[in-house]
């Protein structure tokens, strides 16, 4: 009976011990093991915006006409065609090595090449200081760099979505090896946000007819009709100033002033 009771108690203690270690895994990990973990604030997650930011934005009008040049247009042909785009300069905050070197810890070696750029996946907070986390080789060996470009002498991995961080220091060669911020820029041009065109509609009862059509994103096109005397030489069609040099039933010759 005593032997059975001893066996039951041993099994119970073993189960409790396993449950305690499971429930307190982070405590043991961070205080007694040779590694600890840090939660990562991922740049592409919900807690932070994407790393790509708008550095400049402007509207870009384009047109297919020249000013103060006499041209002609047949009936139904566009006299003026203009589009407006939004052009944005986008930049991704990247990191770049100031020289070639390596970070080594045991059998793990992470090489950095001068001029190569690296995209951080997120950041951690360590002792009140923010460190960017990046993987230079794409092999799961993560390095950490602070806002001054100083590389922490550690090679970390991921553990359950957190940074698995060794307490043992790594070797960094050369001594001045560091990381600098780098902006990788690109230009993003939108679809036409607004477009308008002016067409010659021919002669009607000795009067010149024109149509002005405006297209806007996600809106129905709107057309307005303009009628002028055949003797009119200076026209203003929805803000576009034209000078008529000659007019025929099937063709008009004109010059755009503004």
Rosetta blueprint (number, residue, H / E / L):
1 X L
2 X H
3 X H
4 X H
5 X H
6 X H
7 X H
8 X H
9 X H
10 X H
11 X H
12 X H
13 X H
14 X H
15 X H
16 X H
17 X H
18 X H
19 X H
20 X H
21 X H
22 X H
23 X H
24 X L
25 X H
26 X H
27 X H
28 X H
29 X H
30 X H
31 X H
32 X L
33 X L
34 X L
35 X E
36 X E
37 X E
38 X E
39 X L
40 X L
41 X E
42 X E
43 X L
44 X L
45 X L
46 X L
47 X L
48 X L
49 X L
50 X L
51 X L
52 X E
53 X E
54 X E
55 X E
56 X E
57 X E
58 X E
59 X E
60 X E
61 X E
62 X E
63 X E
64 X L
65 X L
66 X L
67 X E
68 X L
69 X L
70 X L
71 X E
72 X E
73 X E
74 X E
75 X L
76 X L
77 X L
78 X E
79 X E
80 X E
81 X E
82 X E
83 X E
84 X E
85 X E
86 X E
87 X E
88 X E
89 X E
90 X E
91 X E
92 X E
93 X E
94 X E
95 X E
96 X E
97 X E
98 X L
99 X L
100 X L
101 X E
102 X E
103 X E
104 X E
105 X E
106 X L
107 X L
108 X E
109 X E
110 X E
111 X E
112 X E
113 X L
114 X L
115 X L
116 X L
117 X E
118 X E
119 X L
120 X L
121 X L
122 X E
123 X E
124 X E
125 X E
126 X E
127 X L
128 X L
129 X E
130 X E
131 X E
132 X E
133 X E
134 X E
135 X L
136 X L
137 X L
138 X L
139 X L
140 X L
141 X L
142 X E
143 X E
144 X E
145 X E
146 X E
147 X L
148 X L
149 X L
150 X L
151 X E
152 X L
153 X L
154 X L
155 X L
156 X E
157 X E
158 X E
159 X E
160 X L
161 X L
162 X E
163 X E
164 X E
165 X E
166 X E
167 X L
168 X L
169 X L
170 X L
171 X E
172 X E
173 X E
174 X L
175 X L
176 X L
177 X L
178 X L
179 X E
180 X E
181 X E
182 X E
183 X E
184 X E
185 X E
186 X E
187 X E
188 X E
189 X E
190 X L
191 X L
192 X L
193 X L
194 X E
195 X E
196 X E
197 X E
198 X E
199 X E
200 X E
201 X E
202 X E
203 X E
204 X E
205 X L
206 X L
207 X E
208 X E
209 X E
210 X E
211 X E
212 X E
213 X E
214 X E
215 X E
216 X E
217 X L
218 X L
219 X L
220 X L
221 X L
222 X E
223 X E
224 X E
225 X E
226 X E
227 X E
228 X E
229 X E
230 X L
231 X L
232 X L
233 X L
234 X E
235 X E
236 X E
237 X E
238 X L
239 X L
240 X E
241 X E
242 X E
243 X E
244 X E
245 X E
246 X E
247 X E
248 X L
249 X L
250 X L
251 X E
252 X E
253 X E
254 X E
255 X E
256 X E
257 X L
258 X L
